[in-house]
Amino acid sequence: MLKSKVGYSINQENFAAGLEIAKKALSGFSDAKIGFLYTSEKNNIKDVVRGIREVTNIPIIGCTSSGGIIVEDGIITSENGFAGMMTFDDKNMTIGIACHEAGKDPRTIGRKVAIEAVENAKTTRAPAYFYMVASPKEEEEYLMGIQDVIGRVPMFGGSAADDNVSGNWKVICNDKIMTDGVAVAFFYTDNEIITTFTGDYHETNNIGLITEVKDSRTLVSIDGISALRKYSNWVNISPSNLKGKKLLEVSTTKPLGVKDPLGNLTVIRHPMFGNDMGTKTTTDDTITLGNKVVPGTAIIQLEATVDELIDAAGNTLRKTRKDLYTDAAAYVLIHCGGRKLAIGERLNEVHQQLVREAKGIPFITVFTFGEYGYDEHSANICGGLMLSFTAFGKK
């Protein structure tokens, strides 16, 4: 039977913080199998891990979180850093983790990581479920490589984040701390595991055809018109007020989305930066997106108010809990860091909703710069501005 606990600390001394976290998260456990570790970009993560290693040698996987984490006790944050870890204890669960730094061929790296994770689990079988964490760059290619090895096993996870989209994020895998790379945890278990993957935005009538893309994540044109100008018309904001990071702020409540082939899932494509190419053509203003798009597909402008972004957290956890056939033992809640920035000082309302819907079951919420999951019969996919909420059943 699966049991879980959460430990956290805002101790400025990182070794002591790791020690404190591990003691809380492992108290009374006899067969702990994994620690999901999330820290601030400001922490000395190696020292945090060193403190944890004074208590346990369990596999550790995770990343830096944007601005804080949420647990049952509250929002854990500090100007000097924060760290928290959720552990699983279950004698019948086997977990294999592996990681690799970024390189020239991310799909090949994904294959290597998958093979190593299977080997570390001391098996030759595909897992029942898997978790992936990566730097915000080549997530789709890593995922393809992993699935080349194990097939379409259901997944959850998210990309490492920092406080200001400045590239200070880190991926954590045992004692290895990477700025750019990927890590996975493969779960071999009969326990029920389910993920709710959603943006929970409303669709508008603003729909266009992607007509040109550069380097997979730069949206050049929609309906033959420069992407930024098209978006500007849709949201009724002048292009000059959407240049650079200004677009990031606006698009959190007015993002773009693409549908999966069955229509079950609308995957959010977060407009990150408005780019002025300095020319006079119809495609001089482009949009840098958080994830991959391809020409010849429809893209939709979506909307949500801040109130709706807050409510989505509680609604999504409620759905996840109700969809689980067995009693829940743990919730790992991947919440977009961009949504958190839009919610701002009202983040305590998200905490209140999560506590209400978790109903006493341990949870840990991390704020990421990309979210991964699936919905019903959709494929595994990476998105942004989304929620990837995963429930682990007791048995």
Phi, psi and omega in degrees: 000132183282135172233151179220154175215159179234134171238149181208163181199148170240021178301130182291338178271110193294322177298315179296323178297315179298320178297315180297314180301310184296319180297320179291316188283347183242004182302120178083358180273141180245342185219052181293141187245336183199153171235121172273110186251127179230131184226175171277157172295341184277345180286151164277094190294326178300321178289324176300313179296322178299322177293320177297321182292344173291341185251324189208155174248019181296154174301139180237135178214147179165207184191175171283146182244145183283102169083347181162180170226164176238131173230179183303323183287343179148194177272119183262110181205161180192150177296337183260003179117169180203160176204145178210152182217133172256132178245151174245138176234118182195115184294339183264003181258135174242137182227133173242127178241155179200161180205168180201141174288159181296154179207195184288332186234088185297329179294319176296321177298318177301319178296316180298317180297317180297315180298317181294322179295319176298315180297320180291337174277358179058049179213177175237010185259158171289149179285170175281333185199158174212156178246137177231140173226138182211168171285154186282081182203304189233036186300318183298320181290320175301316182298317179299317179296319178298316182286339172301330184267314189251355183081192185273068173282135181298147186222167169212168177149192182189167183269148177301151183222164171229192186274334189224025182051046183252004177086016180269015180288162178218144171258134184248128178214103187053237183267005182262129179241117187241138172283325185221114180169197185216148175220149180225153169233121178262128182257122174250105188197156171265357178295145177288135176225129177223152179233136168255120183241114187204155168260330179058041173260163173270141174277139174260181176272005179274100184228136179217171179259128176292119184250342176205137179225144176238132177053034173067335183239005175253112180276110186274312183212151174235125183056032179077004180251144180309135189301319182291323178292321178297313179298320179302317178295320181297316186263358177060046175228135184295147180304327180297335178267012180236009182280149179061221182285352176301325180296322181303318181291315182293317191285349179298324176261357180220063184275185174248158181212155174233144181270146170287162187303331181272350179081006181283333189226128170258116185265127185282136172245106188280115172293117187262313184222139173266121187251130175258112184280353175075023178238181183248016181279173180286352182235039182274340180252112184247169180237124171276122181260163178280345181215173187288142169226163180227147178298153176087010177241154180280144176232140190239138172274129184247167179212151170200144174277167176299320176304318181290325176297320178295311182297331182300326180297311179294317180298319182290320178293322177299314179298316180299315180298316183287333179283344180281125182287325180262176175290142179282146175245338183196152173231126171252115191246108179266116186237130182300133177292330177295319175299319179300318180296323178291323179291324173059232186289355179267014182299334177299333178290326174295316178303314181300319180293318181295319177298317180299316185277336178287334176053047174087354178278136181302141175215157172223133182244126179242146182254115190245170176251028177172144183230148184233148176171206183201172174214124181049248185261014178285163174283163169299140184205158179252139179219187176222165181056034186238173175243130174238090187258122186240132177250137175249122179285154178298326182207000000 
